Amino acid sequence: MGTKNDTAVRVSEFIITGFDHLSHQKLLGSLILISYVLTLVGCGTNVSIIVADRRLHSPMYVLICNLAIVDIMFSTSSCITMIAVLLAEMKRISFYSCFTGMYCYHLGDITSTLTLTWMAVDRMLAISLPLRYITILTNRRCIMSIVATWIIGMLSLSQISEAAYNVPYCQPIIQYVFCDYAAMIRAGCVNPGPYFSIPSIVGWWLWLLGGHFTLIFLTYVVIVWTVLRLSDKGSKKKMFTTCISHIIVVSVYYSPKLVSVLLTRVGVTLNLTERNALLIVASTLPPLINPIIYCLTTKELRTHLINLFTKNRVEIK
């Protein structure tokens, strides 16, 4: 697995062939383009509102801002390639563009998981320890945790990045819809099995899907237990409303991953088309849903948007 990849001689670019069998490529490309534009608008709006209003410089909103930035990177790493292939019919992508896209895609995936975990912990502390919340999770500690998630993500990718870069590529064909680790490894003239059995990769998936999903679940067990102990029905409703946005975001993010894992566990083998469909959903739906959910369910962000549209309407009149 240590064979060097002489990209200058053998592979300088890849050809994306994951969409070749589809009959309505323009329609799919248009849908992906629309979702990508809406993602940029939604995430950009959230970041702009939070950065501009000092009253929103609190841990919860700093985490929402970070998630929006991650979503922009995550969706860009996959959507740009898919849009270029489907709408511009540009199937060729340079080796380094493919490698960079792969790196950004998986970095966004890891940092999204870590950010969602921190957001769950934030809500647990705010509900379970309301009097100590401000002193436990300060803005400084929140920012340090965000920096840590990015550093952890970069360190986690070191071995799989090296493996993908050093794989000997004989045929420049990517059978998937964009560049990720699996696509690049399966494009190499090697047995892909050992490359998916690297300890760091196995541990990475167990850590992301098992450890963090379990931790998020446990935080909500604590939240539910705390809320059920409250006697005031109004307080109960307010607490659950505070958490509903995060629950929806976590569900949308983990659903494609859990479906893939569960199908594999029960012995169902997905064909290439089904794998690509899951990839498209996993890479476009969460970044699209996240800003919409937070804008609709978070009172402060919703109020800012309403005031913005109201002000514009008044100025037009």
N, C-alpha and C positions, 0 to 999 in steps of 0.2 A: 504493500500500500504506500510505499514511500517513493514510487517511481515519479520522477519529475515530468511535468507537462511542458513540452517545448511548443508553446502556443504560437511562436513566431513561424515555426516550420509547418506544423500539422493543423492547428486550429487557431484561426484568427477571428472567426465569427461562428455563430450558430444559426440554424434555421428553425423557427418555431412552427411545428406542424400539428399542434394540438387541436386546431380548429378546422383542419382540412376536410374533415368528413361532414361538417355542418352545412346545411343548405341555406340557412338564413343568417349568414354572418353579419351583414350590415345591420340587421335588426338587433342582434345581440350586442354588436359594437356600439350602437346608439344607446342602448340601455345602460351599458357599462360607462359610456361617456357621461350620460345624464347623472348617474349615481356618483361618479367621480366629481363632477362639477358641484353637485349638491353637498358632497362631503367637504370640499374645499370651502364652500360658502358657509356651511354650518359650523365647521371647526374654526374657520377664520373669524366668524362672528363671535363665538364663545371666547376665543383668545383675546379679541379686541375689547370686548366688554369687560372681561376680568382684569386685563392689564390697565385699562383706562380708569376704572373705578377703584380707588384705594379702599373703599369700604368692603370690597370683595377680596382683599388680600388676606385671606384666612386659609387655613390648611385645606378645607374641603374644596374651595375654589381653585387653589393652587394645583391640587391634584386633578381637578377637571380640566384645567388649562394644559397641564402636562399630557393628559390623555388625548386631548385634541391635537397637540403637536405630534404625538406618537401616531395617531390615526392618519394624519396627513402624510407622514413618511411611509406608513404601512400600506396605505392605499396607492400612493404614488409608485411604490416599488413594483407593484403588480399591474395596476390599471394602465399605466402608460404603455407598457409592452402589449397588453391585450388590445387597446384602442388602436395602436399603430398597426398591428397585424390585421385586425378586423375591418377597420375603416380606411386606413391608408395603404393596406396590402403590403406593408413593409415587414416581411417575415424574417429578414436577416437582422441579427443583433450581434454586436462585437463581443468577443470573449470577456473583455473587462467590463463592459456595460452589463452583461449577463451576471458576472460575478458580483458586481456592485449591487445590482438589483437583488440577488440572492441574499447578500449580507444585510441589506436594509430591510428586506422582508422578514427575515428571522430575528433581526434586532428589534423590529417593531412588534413582532409576536411575543418575544420574551418580555420586553418593557411593558407591553399591554397587560400581560399576566401579573407582573409585579405591581403595576399601578392599581389594577383592580383589587389586588389583595390589600394594598395600603389603604385604599378607599373603604374597604370593608372594615378594616381595623379602625379607621377614622370614625366611621359611623358607630361602631361598637363602643369606643371610648366616649363619644359624645352622648350616647344614650345611657350607657351603664355608669359612667363616672362624670356626670355633667358639671359638678363643682370643681373637679380637678382637671377637666379636659383641657382648659386653656394653658395650664402649667405643664401638662404632660406632652401635648403635641403642639409645640410652638411653631411659628413660621420657619424659624431657623432649622428646627429638627425636621420639619416637613421637606424643606428644600434639600437638606442633607440626604434624606431618604430617597428623594427623586434622583439626585446625583448618583447615589448608590445603585439604584435600579439600572441606570444607563451603564455604569461601570461593570456591574454584574453581567448585564447582557452582552457587552463587548467581550468580557473574559470567557463567557460561556460559548461564544462562537469561535474562539481561537482554533480549536482542534478540527471542527467541521469545515471551517474556512480553508485550513491547510489541506484537509483531505480533498475538498472539491477542487482546489487549485492545482494539486499535484496529480490528479487522476489523468492517466494517458487517454486522450480523446482521439479516436480513429475516424469517426464519422460525425460531422458537425450537425447532428439532428437532435432537437429538443422535442420530445413527443408530448410534452405538457403545454399548458397555455401561457406560462411565463416561467422565469428562472427561479427555482428554489433548490434546496439541497438535493432532494430526491430526483428532480429533473436533470440536474447536472451529473449526478452519479450514474444514473441510468443511461446518460448519453456517452459515458466512457466505455472503452473496450475492456471492461473488467467485470468480474462477478460482483454484483452490487451487494450481495449478502453481508460480507465482512464489513463493508462501509456503513451499514446500518446497525451493526453490532458493536461499534466502537463504544467502550464503556461510558464515555462522556455523553454520547448521544442517547444511549439507553437511560442513563441517570438524568439527563436533561428532560426527557419526556416524562419520566416518572415524577420528577420534581415539579414540572409545570402542571401536568394534568392531575397527578395524584396529590402531591403535597399542597399546592396552592388552592386547588379546588376544595380539598378537604378543609384547609384553614379558613377559606371564605365561608364554607358551610358551617363550621364551628362558631365563627363570629356571629352568624345569624341565629344560631341556637341560643347564644348568650343574649342577643338582642331580643328575641322572642320571649325568652324567660324573664328578662327585665321588664318588658312591656306588659306582659300578663300579670305581673305583680302590681301594676299601677291600678289605683281605684278609679281614677278620673277617666271616663270614656273619651273625652276630648283630647286628653294627653295621649291616649293609646292611638287614636286616629292620626294625630300629628306625627307620632313616632313612626308609624307604619308608612305614612305618606313620604316621610323623609327618606326612607330606605327603598321605596318602590322603584325609583329610577335606577339605582345601582343593581337591584335584583334583575330588572329587565336587561340591562347592559351585560351583566354576567351571563345570563341565560342565552342571549344572542351570540355572545363570543364563544362560549363553550359548546353550544349545541352541535355545530358541524364536527368539532374534534371528538366529542363523545360518541356521535353517530358512527364516525369512522372507526374508533377504537372498539365499540361494542359489536359492530358488524364483523370486524376482524376476529374478535374473541369467540363469536358463535360460529365461525367457519365460513362466513360469507366473503367471497373474493370479488372485489369491485373491479369492473373492467376499466379501461382507460377513460372512456366517456364519463362514467360515473365518478371516477376520481377527479377528473377535470371539473365536473359540475360542483363537487364539494369544494374544490379549490376556489372556484369563482365565488361561491356563496361566502366562504370563510374570509376571503380577501376583500369583498366589496360590501357585504351587509353590515358587519359591526361598525366600521368607520362611518357608514351612512346613518345608522340608527342612533349611535351615541350622542351626537350633538342635538339631534331632534328630541330625544328623550330628555336630555338635561335642560333644554330650552323650555320644553312643555311642562316639566314637573318641578323645576326649581323656580321658586317664586321670584327671586331677585333677578335671574336671567330673563324670565318671562316678562317681568315688569320693565326691564330695560328695553326689550324688543318692542313692547307695546308703546312705550314712550317715544322710541325712535320712529316708528311708523306714524304715530299720531302727530309728532312734530313735523315730519315730512309732509303729511297731508295738510296741515295747517299752513305751511310755507307755500305749498302749491296753490292753495286757495287764495 
